[in-house]
Amino acid sequence: MKVPRAKKPRMRRAIPTFLDTLYKILENDNFASIISWDLDGKSFTLKQPDTFAMQILPKFFRKPGLRTFHRQIGIYGIQKRRALKGQICFSHPLFIRGSKHLLFYIQRKTKKPEDEKFTEEDYPPQMEEQATALVVANNEMKGVEWVRLMLSQLNELRESQNRLIQQFNLFEEKQMNFDLESQLVLSEQKR
């Protein structure tokens, strides 16, 4: 029986170095007692975090700290699933044993919306209308009292906008994951 080859994506970008290196570590049987794929191949377990930090990280990564490793894991959306007796389990829907070609689709997360600095041009016209309505409604207020009210309202508007941006980003990420999983299911059905 001929086994179909996994099709490589048409994108020309490379697999992120961090993910490629992590995948190679997981494929290396010499490290199985320290870090390995779980039986289902859809997750992996860091069995000996301290040993991993002292022996494996310095060989493969420029910044060998376990904290840095956890940060990198998070940047690529690999999630901590559970921790048992000093072991840590991680998973991502596209980080799967035997499916290295899917690593092309895992992207770094962008910075969080609350970290962004907004300028006046970033605010939609509705916010300007709301601010104008506040000024008209509170035209009797003077000085510091008026400034405090305006700053309070502006902060509420920023928080509202940040929540909307976060919800949109989550929706977009879920949609992308759903699309990729659908493509994966379809390709498996064709086999």
C-alpha positions in Angstrom: 0.0 0.0 0.0 1.4 3.4 -1.0 1.3 6.0 1.8 0.4 9.4 0.5 2.9 12.2 1.2 1.9 15.2 3.2 1.6 18.2 1.0 3.7 21.1 1.9 1.9 24.5 2.0 2.4 26.8 -0.9 3.8 29.5 1.3 7.5 30.3 0.9 8.2 31.2 4.5 10.1 28.8 6.6 9.1 26.9 9.8 9.9 29.1 12.8 13.3 28.1 14.2 12.0 27.7 17.7 9.2 25.3 16.6 11.6 23.4 14.2 14.1 22.9 17.0 11.5 21.9 19.6 10.1 19.3 17.1 13.6 17.9 16.5 14.2 17.6 20.2 10.9 15.7 20.6 11.8 13.4 17.7 15.1 12.5 19.3 14.8 9.3 21.3 17.8 10.2 23.4 15.7 12.8 25.2 12.6 10.7 25.7 13.1 10.4 29.5 13.2 14.2 29.8 10.7 15.4 27.1 8.6 13.4 24.7 5.4 13.2 22.7 2.4 11.8 24.5 0.8 8.6 23.2 -1.8 10.4 21.1 0.9 12.5 19.4 -1.2 15.7 19.9 0.7 16.9 22.9 4.1 16.6 24.6 5.2 16.3 28.2 8.2 18.0 29.8 9.0 15.2 32.3 12.1 16.6 33.9 12.0 20.4 33.7 15.2 21.0 35.6 17.2 18.5 33.6 15.7 19.9 30.4 16.8 23.4 31.4 20.4 22.3 32.3 21.1 19.7 29.7 19.0 20.3 26.6 18.1 24.0 26.4 21.8 25.2 26.4 22.6 22.8 23.5 19.7 24.0 21.2 18.7 27.6 22.2 20.6 30.9 22.6 18.7 31.8 25.8 18.6 28.5 27.7 16.4 29.5 30.7 13.2 27.5 31.4 11.3 30.8 31.8 12.4 31.9 28.3 11.3 28.5 27.0 7.9 28.9 28.6 7.6 32.4 27.1 8.5 31.1 23.6 5.9 28.3 24.0 3.3 30.9 24.8 4.3 33.2 21.9 3.4 30.4 19.5 0.1 29.6 21.2 1.3 26.3 22.6 -0.8 25.9 25.7 0.0 24.3 29.1 -2.6 21.6 29.6 -1.8 20.0 32.9 1.0 19.5 35.4 1.4 16.3 37.2 4.2 15.6 39.8 6.6 18.1 38.3 5.7 17.2 34.7 4.2 19.8 32.4 2.1 18.9 29.4 1.7 21.2 26.3 -0.4 21.1 23.2 -1.4 23.1 20.1 -3.8 21.9 17.4 -1.1 22.1 14.7 1.9 20.8 16.7 1.4 17.1 16.1 3.8 14.2 15.9 4.4 13.1 12.3 2.9 16.3 10.9 5.9 18.6 10.8 4.5 20.3 7.7 1.8 21.9 9.9 4.4 23.9 11.7 4.3 26.3 8.7 0.9 27.5 9.9 1.8 28.2 13.5 2.4 31.9 13.8 3.8 34.1 16.6 1.2 36.0 18.5 1.2 39.7 18.0 1.5 42.0 21.0 -1.5 42.4 23.2 -3.9 45.3 22.3 -3.6 46.8 25.8 0.2 47.3 25.2 -0.5 49.4 22.1 -0.3 53.1 22.2 -3.2 54.8 20.5 -3.2 58.1 18.8 -6.1 60.4 18.0 -6.4 59.0 14.5 -6.9 55.5 15.9 -10.3 56.4 17.4 -13.4 55.8 15.3 -15.8 58.8 14.6 -18.3 57.4 17.2 -15.8 58.0 20.0 -15.4 61.6 18.9 -19.2 62.0 18.8 -19.5 60.6 22.3 -16.8 63.0 23.6 -18.6 65.9 22.0 -21.8 64.9 23.6 -20.1 64.8 26.9 -18.7 68.3 26.5 -22.2 69.6 25.5 -23.9 67.8 28.4 -21.4 69.0 30.9 -20.7 72.5 29.6 -21.4 74.0 33.1 -18.5 72.1 34.6 -15.2 74.0 34.9 -11.5 73.3 35.1 -10.2 70.3 36.9 -13.7 68.7 37.4 -14.3 68.8 33.6 -10.8 67.4 32.8 -11.3 64.5 35.3 -14.6 63.6 33.7 -13.2 63.7 30.2 -10.2 61.5 31.2 -12.5 59.0 32.9 -14.8 58.8 29.9 -11.7 58.5 27.6 -10.4 55.6 29.7 -13.7 53.9 29.5 -13.7 54.2 25.7 -10.2 52.9 25.5 -11.1 49.9 27.6 -14.1 49.2 25.5 -12.1 49.4 22.4 -9.4 47.1 23.8 -12.0 44.5 24.7 -13.4 44.7 21.2 -10.0 44.3 19.7 -9.3 41.3 22.0 -12.6 39.7 21.1 -11.9 40.2 17.4 -8.4 38.8 17.6 -9.7 35.7 19.5 -12.4 35.2 16.9 -9.9 35.6 14.1 -7.6 33.1 15.7 -10.4 30.6 16.3 -11.5 31.0 12.7 -8.0 30.4 11.4 -7.6 27.3 13.6 -11.0 26.0 12.5 -10.1 26.6 8.8 -6.8 24.7 9.3 -8.4 21.9 11.1 -11.1 21.6 8.4 -8.4 21.4 5.8 -6.6 18.8 7.8 -9.7 16.7 8.2 -10.4 17.0 4.5 -6.9 15.9 3.5 -7.1 13.0 5.9 -10.5 11.9 4.4 -9.0 12.0 0.9 -6.3 9.5 2.0 
